[in-house]
Amino acid sequence: MMHWSEDQRELRAAIAALGERLGEGHLERDRTGEFSHDNWKLLRESDLFRLPFEERWGGLGQSLTTTLYVLEGLGRACRDAGLSFSATTHMVSTGVPIQRFGSPALKERFLPAVCAGEVIGAHAISEPEAGSDMLSLRTTGRVEDGHLVLNGGKAFVTNGPIADVFVVYVSTGERGSPFGITAVVVERDRPGLTVGGPMAKMGLRTSPLSELFFDDCRVPLENVIGRVGTGFVVFDHVMKWEVLCSFVVNVGEMRARLERVVDYARTREQFGRPIGSHQAVAHRIARMRVATDTARTALYEAARKVEAGEDATVEVATAKLLASEGNLASAVAAVQTFGGYGYMAEYGLEQDLRNAVAGTIYSGTTDIQYSRIATTMGL
């Protein structure tokens, strides 16, 4: 069991206190696919984005586990899952790689604004023909006269339509080689970059998604994160953070959903007694509890190993599996427990289900996680 200090509890409470305001009107925004800039401003004012960054860049200097603890509180309190997803994407996709691998000049240029939430960040990895297979990127970066000249396109870019800066992963060497990938910061107004319009999707609709197109987009080599050819190392670090931060928010959402289902099962009556007294319903809810607790434990254990600099490949993959599949099963169980009401949009549970499907796909599909675990076993 983890024990939290008074300071850590206060950080989490400050975010949780915003939950009701952040969730207001989320059903309508989900229907229309609207991102809330007003609620982004609330998150800025809460200092959420400053959590894991050094104080010299405007951060709060908090550890990875403390960051997870606060983000779990965000998930539990905020009903706008898309907003939470956009927030973690911004923090992890831009700030984390720049702080870990960026040059002092790159940190000076971008980190203060990222910490303050004055800019919105995104990362562009997936392509129409390269998703889980990152070493097959077709978007290229050609070194020329002190610049990387980018050509190609990116797909499924979370925050794309609203982002000010992108961390873009491009092929700069032999395809299939881990030393042939480079990560580079690209500003939205950079000539040669075209940002596509918002794309309709199944869930997380309040977190906008788009394509990117590069046509001889010239980016100074000073914008490279790390060095040319070290993008795979950057990507590996970012993905650990992305899994831990994104899915601990889901654990918070699972906890809130569980509490809601328990309350309903205690008060909703069928056949003359509360539905929670029926064994089939009670066991379904118990499985929701087990899934929530198991995912939470796995995420914090993986975070502890990452924080300690230990190999956490299996732990991160396991945590991702337990959280994503558990969240999906939890959402299905909630809809089933609420019955016809759960199927209705006004209750928000069908929205939870649509949102949860995405978690089995992004940050590496369920199949990819099993493959990673199998590889460590020599299979």
Secondary structure by P-SEA (a helix, b strand, c coil): cccccaaaaaaaaaaaaaccccccaaaaaaaaccccaaaaaaaaaacccccccccccccccccaaaaaaaaaaaaacccaaaaaaaaaaaacccaaaaaacccaaaaaacaaaaaaccbbbbbbccccccccccccccbbbbbcccbbbbbbccccccccccccccbbbbbcccccccccbbbbbbccccccbbbbcccccccccccccbbbbbcccccccccccccccaaaaaaaaaaaaaaaaaaaaaaaaaaaaaaaaaaaaaccccccccccccaaaaaaaaaaaaaaaaaaaaaaaaaaaaaacccaaaaaaaaaaaaaaaaaaaaaaaaaaacccccccccaaaaaaaaaaaaacccccaaaaaaaaaaaacc
